């Protein structure tokens, strides 16, 4: 291929390896003109580009390791992932990297992504795959959020009330059936919701037919489909926030962490309990305020936004996996910096 000259359209004159769409060498005709200068003007000089790419590749490698571990455990193979990745590359290039006033072309998407133009054309012609989510997610999450966040459903100590299964008034909110009826508006029977929440081990029914909430967030211990849905949703939004901040977009999203090395197992256990307690307190407060604001904003023309506030905690005995010590131990030995707030 000829060298790239900023400001001029690229010309492909030599043989090109066609990749997954075929094998062997083929001679391509002149590419369509594409706004190459628009792309190159935003790139740093060669030395800083090399350094920046190196740092970005290192970050992506860290992200990919646990993701690949998850995929291998769930029989998501490399060939399947490659096909999925092609489609995501094309979709992101088309929707997130447009050129103002110009139609997005297969050639430009090929330039941005490296996906072969035949694949780009095929993928752009395919229908978008709609996101699937378990049918019980929406109603279940709303019930838990209301139960935890509505002051009328809390005790004087601020904990969720134990609700009788039934009450004389259908929409009284003094019973579990009333709570479900207020949220589902008759679309689903309360007993069906109760059975599903019991299956997920989120509520229990005592001998007196009172419903007891066993969790303060819709994070079921059982129900793999539900857990996978939130796995994808929460990791996606955390990455969205981080990518937004790395791009320098304003205002930045809050994204901070505290990490320490060289801790004993007892210290880890104490910090784990502390993180769980403080994290849940923060979630409950955010949930209560968000519920109040959502109620106040209902019907507003500007009520078109969503939010996701999440907390995570992780620990690992890094010395048990020496091959991964460089990735797992966040320390700088020369400066002896083994604790950070970022």
C-alpha positions, 0 to 999 in steps of 0.5 A, a space after each residue: 500500500 502506498 504511504 499515507 499523505 495527510 490531506 490527500 485521499 488514499 489510493 490503494 494500488 497494490 494487492 490486499 489480503 482480503 481477511 475473513 471474506 476470502 483468502 488469497 490476494 486480490 487487486 482492489 480498485 481505487 478507494 472512494 474518497 473519504 475525509 482522511 484529513 478529518 481523521 488524521 488532524 485529530 491524531 497526535 504526532 508519531 511518538 505520542 501516538 505510539 505511546 498513547 496507543 501502547 497505554 490504550 492497548 495495555 488498558 484494553 488487555 486488562 479489560 479483556 482478561 476477565 471478559 475472556 475468562 467469562 466467555 470461555 466459561 460460557 462457551 462463547 468461542 473466539 470465532 463467534 466473538 470475532 463475528 460479533 465484534 465486527 458488527 459492533 465495530 461497524 455499528 459504533 463507527 457508523 453511529 458514534 463517528 459521523 462526519 458533519 454534513 456528509 453521508 457515512 460510507 462503507 469506505 470510511 467505516 472500513 478506514 476507521 475499523 479495519 473491517 473489510 468493506 464487503 463485511 461492512 456493506 453486509 453488516 450495515 444492511 442487516 437489522 439491528 438486534 434488539 436488546 433482550 431482557 428477562 420479562 421479570 426485570 422491570 416489574 421486579 426492580 420497580 417493586 424492590 426500589 419502591 419498597 426500599 425507597 418509599 417512606 410510606 413503606 418503611 419502618 421508623 428505623 428506615 427499614 422496609 416494612 413487612 407487608 401483609 400479602 393482601 389488604 381490603 383496598 386493592 391500591 392501598 400500598 399497605 399490602 404486597 398485592 397493593 404494591 404490585 397493583 400500583 406498579 403493574 397497573 393490572 398487567 400482571 397478577 400479584 401472585 405471579 410476581 410473588 412466586 417469581 421473587 420467591 424463586 429468586 430468593 428476594 422475598 419470603 412468605 411467613 406462616 401468617 402470610 406476610 411478605 418479607 423483603 430479603 434484599 435491598 436491591 434487585 440483585 438476585 442470588 438465584 436467576 442466572 438470566 437476571 444476573 447476566 442482564 445486570 452484568 452487561 448493563 452495569 459494566 456497559 455503563 461503567 465503561 461508558 462513564 470511563 470512556 466519556 471521561 478519557 475523551 475529556 467530555 464535560 461534565 465528567 462522571 464520578 469514577 473513583 476507587 481506593 486500592 491497597 496492596 499488602 493486606 492480610 486476609 483479616 484486613 480484607 474481610 474487615 474492609 469487605 464488610 465495611 464496603 458492603 455496609 457503606 455501599 448499600 447505604 449510598 445505594 439506598 440514599 440515591 434510590 430514595 432521592 431518585 424515586 422522589 425526583 422521578 415522581 416529581 418529574 412525571 409528565 415533564 417534557 424534559 423527563 427523557 434522561 436515565 441514570 445508573 449509579 453503581 458500586 463495586 468491591 474486589 479483592 484477590 490474593 495476587 501472590 497465588 497467581 505470580 504470572 498475573 502479578 504485574 496486572 493484579 498488584 497495583 504497586 510501583 516498587 521503585 517509589 513504594 507506592 502501594 496505596 492510592 485513591 483515584 
